[in-house]
């Protein structure tokens, strides 16, 4: 198979193309901006030269007033002729052109306003020069000299104002000239740098493309080796269209050796044949439609199929991936997994059944722990480095602990016994717990518990469970109290019986007890002696007792017995 036929475009090449195109646009933009900056700089220089020329025209205009011949020619008609009018209009025109040229410069406009005031003052002084005519008179000569001095003063101020205008424009001219020279020298340098940079990108792109070509050849050989050794079925198909441009089938262009291993089909014989002819079951289970959908919508399709090969069921997981002009199908043999799933499902059902029984047993055990009056606890042993038990960790305790210690079971879990019940190391309980684990035998013991000045007695049974011990404790305080009371009563009865026996001996009388329900009779020792027998020599009963009664008194005894 020719893998170049299905090779898709590399992102690297696309990125390089975008970079090259971007660099070209960037180079053209920079060059264009440099030309615009040069044009702008030249326009500014041109503008400065125009201002220079206008200032020169203005200088020429007011400098004419210094000439005696020009003043005489200008004032022939006493300052009211066309020559003077044209002269003043010429000055105003030059000023207006300067204002237009410097309209974007407030400083120069301010200087021109002052210049215009001085120029108007010069026109007035020129008119006043010939306003009074004193022929051959010293007064006229003095007046004329005074006016000329005023005109010279105004001309002096005009020259100063002109110098300020020229100085400012000269500074602008220098700045604009430096800027122009900068752009003029930077434009070719920038173009040269960008040209070399573009050449560098071209060389790097060429090297990259050449390396990718070599890498592709290696990858092609590696891929062929992988496809020939993989455990998956790998096939490549291209669509077959009818006259309506609908996909009616796919043509097999590549098939690896796993087709022979799993289906008994020779790859060389499959190539060139149609998919439905080689695998007709694809049209029956709907996978052929998924293959068409994968090609038309360019989406990955995943499906599971079960087929019969040589009278045995086999499962495959099929992954269909769109490529440039066709689709690539990778089928993985999942037969072992499916069989394992069935076994796992059987185990899961069995485990679920066991878990249900365990939950029932756990709930039943929990109800027992809640309903019984015993305190049930389970401790896990804590050993030192030598393996000796030095403490216990509480893993379980039922709710019956709360009325005794006031603790909640949740608060006691995972705590050390030495922290919760420190007295067990003093009263010998710790040794019983250790013996139950180490000797693997049940331990029974009684232990008191002091709370609020009241002593409560408990009988505990410790049984080993794993590396821990389960302790069942019940309250025997009432039993203890009743046993003590019974002991005291027996002692009192012994004393009373002794007193009664002595009294009977002194009074020479006897006594007996007859329990009617059980028909049991008890006779005092002195009564036995009165009857001529030793104590307990015979078993007393009503029938035996009647033998010792006088016959005349039997009827009376029977009547009294019935009444009682």
MOPEZI-V732635 format. One record per residue. N is the residue number from 0. PSI is psi in radians with two decimals (* if undefined). Layout:
n = <N | N>
psi = <PSI | PSI>
//
This chain:
n = <0 | 1 | 2 | 3 | 4 | 5 | 6 | 7 | 8 | 9 | 10 | 11 | 12 | 13 | 14 | 15 | 16 | 17 | 18 | 19 | 20 | 21 | 22 | 23 | 24 | 25 | 26 | 27 | 28 | 29 | 30 | 31 | 32 | 33 | 34 | 35 | 36 | 37 | 38 | 39 | 40 | 41 | 42 | 43 | 44 | 45 | 46 | 47 | 48 | 49 | 50 | 51 | 52 | 53 | 54 | 55 | 56 | 57 | 58 | 59 | 60 | 61 | 62 | 63 | 64 | 65 | 66 | 67 | 68 | 69 | 70 | 71 | 72 | 73 | 74 | 75 | 76 | 77 | 78 | 79 | 80 | 81 | 82 | 83 | 84 | 85 | 86 | 87 | 88 | 89 | 90 | 91 | 92 | 93 | 94 | 95 | 96 | 97 | 98 | 99 | 100 | 101 | 102 | 103 | 104 | 105 | 106 | 107 | 108 | 109 | 110 | 111 | 112 | 113 | 114 | 115 | 116 | 117 | 118 | 119 | 120 | 121 | 122 | 123 | 124 | 125 | 126 | 127 | 128 | 129 | 130 | 131 | 132 | 133 | 134 | 135 | 136 | 137 | 138 | 139 | 140 | 141 | 142 | 143 | 144 | 145 | 146 | 147 | 148 | 149 | 150 | 151 | 152 | 153 | 154 | 155 | 156 | 157 | 158 | 159 | 160 | 161 | 162 | 163 | 164 | 165 | 166 | 167 | 168 | 169 | 170 | 171 | 172 | 173 | 174 | 175 | 176 | 177 | 178 | 179 | 180 | 181 | 182 | 183 | 184 | 185 | 186 | 187 | 188 | 189 | 190 | 191 | 192 | 193 | 194 | 195 | 196 | 197 | 198 | 199 | 200 | 201 | 202 | 203 | 204 | 205 | 206 | 207 | 208 | 209 | 210 | 211 | 212 | 213 | 214 | 215 | 216 | 217 | 218 | 219 | 220 | 221 | 222 | 223 | 224 | 225 | 226 | 227 | 228 | 229 | 230 | 231 | 232 | 233 | 234 | 235 | 236 | 237 | 238 | 239 | 240 | 241 | 242 | 243 | 244 | 245 | 246 | 247 | 248 | 249 | 250 | 251 | 252 | 253 | 254 | 255 | 256 | 257 | 258 | 259 | 260 | 261 | 262 | 263 | 264 | 265 | 266 | 267 | 268 | 269 | 270 | 271 | 272 | 273 | 274 | 275 | 276 | 277 | 278 | 279 | 280 | 281 | 282 | 283 | 284 | 285 | 286 | 287 | 288 | 289 | 290 | 291 | 292 | 293 | 294 | 295 | 296 | 297 | 298 | 299 | 300 | 301 | 302 | 303 | 304 | 305 | 306 | 307 | 308 | 309 | 310 | 311 | 312 | 313 | 314 | 315 | 316 | 317 | 318 | 319 | 320 | 321 | 322 | 323 | 324 | 325 | 326 | 327 | 328 | 329 | 330 | 331 | 332 | 333 | 334 | 335 | 336 | 337 | 338 | 339 | 340 | 341 | 342 | 343 | 344 | 345 | 346 | 347 | 348 | 349 | 350 | 351 | 352 | 353 | 354 | 355 | 356 | 357 | 358 | 359 | 360 | 361 | 362 | 363 | 364 | 365 | 366 | 367 | 368 | 369 | 370 | 371 | 372 | 373 | 374 | 375 | 376 | 377 | 378 | 379 | 380 | 381 | 382 | 383 | 384 | 385 | 386 | 387 | 388 | 389 | 390 | 391 | 392 | 393 | 394 | 395 | 396 | 397 | 398 | 399 | 400 | 401 | 402 | 403 | 404 | 405 | 406 | 407 | 408 | 409 | 410 | 411 | 412 | 413 | 414 | 415 | 416 | 417 | 418 | 419 | 420 | 421 | 422 | 423 | 424 | 425 | 426 | 427 | 428 | 429 | 430 | 431 | 432 | 433 | 434 | 435 | 436 | 437 | 438 | 439 | 440 | 441 | 442 | 443 | 444 | 445 | 446 | 447 | 448 | 449 | 450 | 451 | 452 | 453 | 454 | 455 | 456 | 457 | 458 | 459 | 460 | 461 | 462 | 463 | 464 | 465 | 466 | 467 | 468 | 469 | 470 | 471 | 472 | 473 | 474 | 475 | 476 | 477 | 478 | 479 | 480 | 481 | 482 | 483 | 484 | 485 | 486 | 487 | 488 | 489 | 490 | 491 | 492 | 493 | 494 | 495 | 496 | 497 | 498 | 499 | 500 | 501 | 502 | 503 | 504 | 505 | 506 | 507 | 508 | 509 | 510 | 511 | 512 | 513 | 514 | 515 | 516 | 517 | 518 | 519 | 520 | 521 | 522 | 523 | 524 | 525 | 526 | 527 | 528 | 529 | 530 | 531 | 532 | 533 | 534 | 535 | 536 | 537 | 538 | 539 | 540 | 541 | 542 | 543 | 544 | 545 | 546 | 547 | 548 | 549 | 550 | 551 | 552 | 553 | 554 | 555 | 556 | 557 | 558 | 559 | 560 | 561 | 562 | 563>
psi = <2.43 | 1.85 | -0.35 | -0.39 | -0.52 | 0.17 | 2.20 | 2.80 | 2.45 | 2.48 | -0.52 | -0.76 | -0.69 | -0.75 | -0.74 | -0.69 | -0.74 | -0.71 | -0.77 | -0.77 | -0.75 | -0.68 | -0.69 | -0.80 | -0.71 | -0.72 | -0.82 | -0.69 | -0.77 | -0.78 | -0.75 | -0.73 | -0.65 | -0.74 | -0.75 | -0.73 | -0.68 | -0.73 | -0.73 | -0.72 | -0.74 | -0.65 | -0.69 | -0.71 | -0.76 | -0.75 | -0.74 | -0.71 | -0.67 | -0.71 | -0.70 | -0.84 | -0.72 | -0.70 | -0.63 | -0.74 | -0.68 | -0.66 | -0.78 | -0.65 | -0.91 | -0.37 | -0.39 | -0.48 | -0.23 | -0.38 | 2.28 | -0.72 | -0.70 | -0.67 | -0.72 | -0.73 | -0.64 | -0.52 | 0.39 | -0.62 | 0.30 | 0.44 | 0.23 | 0.12 | 3.11 | -0.55 | -0.79 | -0.67 | -0.76 | -0.64 | -0.80 | -0.66 | -0.63 | -0.77 | -0.73 | -0.65 | -0.76 | -0.74 | -0.74 | -0.69 | -0.66 | -0.70 | -0.68 | -0.72 | -0.55 | 0.49 | -0.38 | 0.15 | 1.83 | -0.61 | -0.78 | -0.65 | -0.69 | -0.72 | -0.66 | -0.59 | -0.76 | -0.69 | -0.69 | -0.65 | -0.76 | -0.66 | -0.70 | -0.67 | -0.65 | -0.71 | -0.72 | -0.75 | -0.58 | -0.66 | -0.65 | -0.26 | -0.60 | 0.39 | -0.59 | 2.31 | 1.80 | 1.82 | 2.28 | 0.75 | 2.42 | -0.59 | -0.71 | -0.68 | -0.71 | -0.72 | -0.70 | -0.72 | -0.65 | -0.74 | -0.66 | -0.67 | -0.67 | -0.73 | -0.73 | -0.65 | -0.73 | -0.71 | -0.61 | -0.77 | -0.62 | -0.69 | -0.70 | -0.76 | -0.71 | -0.68 | -0.67 | -0.75 | -0.78 | -0.66 | -0.74 | -0.76 | -0.58 | -0.70 | -0.74 | -0.67 | -0.73 | -0.76 | -0.80 | -0.56 | -0.72 | -0.75 | -0.72 | -0.79 | -0.63 | -0.86 | -0.65 | -0.62 | -0.48 | -0.55 | -0.93 | -0.58 | -0.75 | -0.75 | -0.70 | -0.78 | -0.79 | -0.57 | -0.82 | -0.63 | -0.73 | -0.68 | -0.67 | -0.76 | -0.68 | -0.78 | -0.80 | -0.69 | -0.72 | -0.77 | -0.71 | -0.79 | -0.71 | -0.75 | -0.70 | -0.61 | -0.76 | -0.72 | -0.63 | -0.70 | -0.74 | -0.72 | -0.63 | -0.76 | -0.71 | -0.71 | -0.69 | -0.70 | -0.73 | -0.78 | -0.50 | -0.31 | -0.12 | 2.76 | -0.03 | 2.62 | 2.12 | 2.04 | 2.57 | 2.26 | 2.63 | 2.48 | 2.67 | 2.14 | 2.65 | -2.96 | -0.44 | 0.19 | 0.54 | 2.54 | 2.11 | -0.28 | 3.09 | 2.54 | 2.30 | 2.06 | -0.34 | 2.48 | 2.26 | -3.14 | -0.29 | -0.36 | -0.62 | -0.71 | -0.70 | -0.71 | -0.13 | 0.42 | 2.37 | 2.21 | -0.70 | -0.59 | -0.46 | -0.61 | 2.24 | -0.31 | 2.92 | 2.72 | -0.80 | -0.43 | -0.64 | -0.71 | 1.33 | -0.39 | -0.24 | -0.52 | -0.30 | -0.63 | 0.14 | 0.03 | -0.46 | -0.65 | -0.63 | -0.63 | -0.72 | -0.73 | -0.66 | -0.75 | -0.76 | -0.72 | -0.07 | 0.84 | 2.66 | 2.38 | 2.31 | 2.31 | 2.74 | 2.42 | 2.59 | 2.18 | 2.80 | 2.07 | 2.04 | 0.87 | 0.40 | 2.49 | 2.37 | 2.50 | 2.44 | 2.46 | 2.03 | 2.27 | 2.02 | 2.13 | 2.31 | 2.45 | -2.92 | -0.98 | 0.23 | -2.72 | 2.59 | 2.15 | 2.23 | 2.01 | 2.14 | 2.30 | 1.98 | 0.41 | -0.81 | -0.67 | -0.74 | -0.73 | -0.68 | -0.60 | -0.72 | -0.75 | -0.75 | -0.66 | -0.70 | -0.77 | -0.64 | -0.76 | -0.73 | -0.72 | -0.69 | -0.72 | -0.76 | -0.67 | -0.67 | -0.77 | -0.67 | -0.70 | -0.71 | -0.78 | -0.68 | -0.75 | -0.72 | -0.77 | -0.68 | -0.69 | -0.64 | -0.79 | -0.56 | -0.55 | -0.51 | 2.75 | -0.03 | 2.66 | 2.13 | 2.20 | 2.61 | 2.21 | 2.47 | 2.33 | 2.54 | 2.10 | 2.69 | -2.99 | -0.40 | -0.04 | 0.14 | 2.50 | 2.12 | -0.25 | 3.09 | 2.66 | 2.26 | 2.06 | -0.50 | 2.51 | 2.36 | 3.12 | -0.17 | -0.12 | -0.40 | -0.82 | -0.37 | -0.89 | -0.26 | 0.08 | 2.62 | 2.51 | -0.67 | -0.52 | -0.40 | -0.36 | 2.45 | 0.16 | 2.78 | 2.51 | -0.59 | -0.44 | -0.60 | -0.80 | 1.25 | -0.34 | -0.25 | -0.34 | -0.17 | -0.60 | 0.16 | -0.03 | -0.67 | -0.69 | -0.66 | -0.74 | -0.73 | -0.73 | -0.65 | -0.63 | -0.90 | -0.66 | -0.10 | 0.92 | 2.59 | 2.49 | 2.26 | 2.40 | 2.79 | 2.48 | 2.37 | 2.76 | 2.12 | 2.27 | 2.13 | 0.68 | 0.09 | 2.37 | 2.23 | 2.31 | 2.44 | 2.49 | 2.17 | 2.59 | 2.11 | 2.16 | 2.35 | 2.45 | 1.82 | -2.26 | 0.58 | -2.97 | 2.40 | 2.19 | 2.17 | 2.15 | 2.36 | 2.67 | 2.12 | 0.36 | -0.78 | -0.68 | -0.71 | -0.78 | -0.74 | -0.67 | -0.72 | -0.71 | -0.72 | -0.68 | -0.75 | -0.73 | -0.72 | -0.72 | -0.72 | -0.72 | -0.69 | -0.75 | -0.77 | -0.73 | -0.67 | -0.74 | -0.74 | -0.70 | -0.77 | -0.69 | -0.71 | -0.65 | -0.72 | -0.76 | -0.11 | 0.87 | 2.91 | 2.95 | 2.73 | 2.82 | 2.39 | 1.98 | 1.83 | -0.67 | -0.75 | -0.11 | 0.73 | 2.43 | 2.40 | 2.37 | 2.41 | 2.79 | -0.70 | -0.54 | -0.76 | -0.76 | -0.63 | -0.53 | -0.10 | 0.35 | 2.83 | 2.83 | 2.26 | 0.49 | -0.49 | 2.87 | 2.02 | 2.52 | 2.87 | -0.63 | -0.73 | -0.68 | -0.53 | -0.43 | -0.46 | 0.05 | 2.48 | 2.43 | -0.57 | -0.36 | -0.05 | -0.71 | -0.71 | -0.71 | -0.71 | -0.69 | -0.76 | -0.65 | -0.72 | -0.67 | -0.60 | *>
//
